[in-house]
Amino acid sequence: MQALWMVWASFFFATMAVGIKYASQSFHTFELVFYRGLVSIVFMAIIMRARGTPWRTPVPGMHLTRSAIGVLSLGSWFYAIAHLPLATAMTLNYMSGIWVAAFIVGGALLYGRSEKQGPLLLTVVLGFVGVVLTLRPTLDANQMFAGIVGLLSGMSAALAYMQVTALGRAGEPDERTVFYFSVGSALIGVVGIGITGITPWSQVRWQDAAWVVPIGVLASMGQWCMTRAYRKGATLVVASMQYSGIVFAVVYSLVLFGDDIDPVGLLGIATIVASGIAATVLRARALPNTPAEAH
């Protein structure tokens, strides 16, 4: 039953992506990163105070690294959502599990330990076959850059998960990790706004502005449910259930935005989901301390 928390987390993240899709019509990526971080700071501060979690951390450098990589992933994902069909952007971000497998295979090859990496390498290859199938029918020529950014979001998310795992081993409470990531998001968002400028409120549609607070709340709820799922549930089951987020995204993409995803594109999405789940299982058997995916 605990794995159902991951289904809820996936639902919240997919719904947050809907909000990003709408809000991006009035706000640029750095503004969305800032607003998402600001709302999450307030939400997580309330949680930390209620649970009596200390604000002071003994590993500020680790939080700094996690925030930098995490915001790179977050910003890339928000940009992909704004410029690609929702299901495509979600699927590329959920490539993170396959990127982790690719890092493991690459490390094994580097250190001459490739003899047992064949099955894991196969999941990586299948994952990228899924990418080709997914992008071919859905991307126009002017969307190719956004597709590359979407792939970057998945790659950087994989690195961020490794940082989260390291923070957990260092004894950092989950809520403090999420809080400082939110702080990093808001700060980097402010820097980005200082460079690119801020959208005048006179040019903002109220329908888009209405999503600003829900985006932060949904992101925080997703993180909260995800944390509970991994703490209480079986890791492999939980990590597999996270791919339900792609199913939610496909439904949203078709119903809310009228995106045209033909059978080849759906086959690509299914291939990525299958290879991601297989990579999770194989990683857990070979290297039980590698991070499981979660957004």
Secondary structure, DSSP 8 states (H G I E B T S, - for coil): -TTHHHHHHHHHHHHHHHHHHHHTTTS-HHHHHHHHHHHHHHHHHHHHHHHT--S--S-HHHHHHHHHHHHHHHHHHHHHHHHS-HHHHHHHHTTHHHHHHHHHHHHHHHTT--TT-HHHHHHHHHHHHHHHHHHHHH--GGGHHHHHHHHHHHHHHHHHHHHHHHHHHTT--HHHHHHHHHHHHHHHHHHHHHHH----GGG--HHHHTTHHHHHHHHHHHHHHHHHHHHHS-HHHHHHHTTHHHHHHHHHHHHTS-----HHHHHHHHHHHHHHHHHHHHHHHH-TTS-----
